[in-house]
Amino acid sequence: MTFLYDIAWWISTTTALVAASIPAFLKPLKAFYLLLASALWTAAVIRIALMQGALAALAGGGVSLLWGMLLMLLSLLFSGLRQMANRRYH
């Protein structure tokens, strides 16, 4: 697990994290932006795989996907709570 000491792995993983976070911040989910985010995420994970190996790519890709799913879940939860409050008092 020497890839944890490599700054290029951290930069690529951060890029993958940002790419996985993009759909959570978009209000209307448009196919173009989802395609763009998935292409950026795939490019970051491929870069990790080519530079550090498969284990590093699994670690970076897995962490970024979990982070993206958590943010999407929180985004859906908060937007649902907001809509529920708006419907209740109007």
Secondary structure, DSSP 8 states (H G I E B T S, - for coil): -GGGG-HHHHHHHHHHHHHHHHHHH-SS--HHHHHHHHHHHHHHHHHHHHHH-HHHHHHHHHHHHHHHHHHHHHHHHHHHHHHHHHHHH-
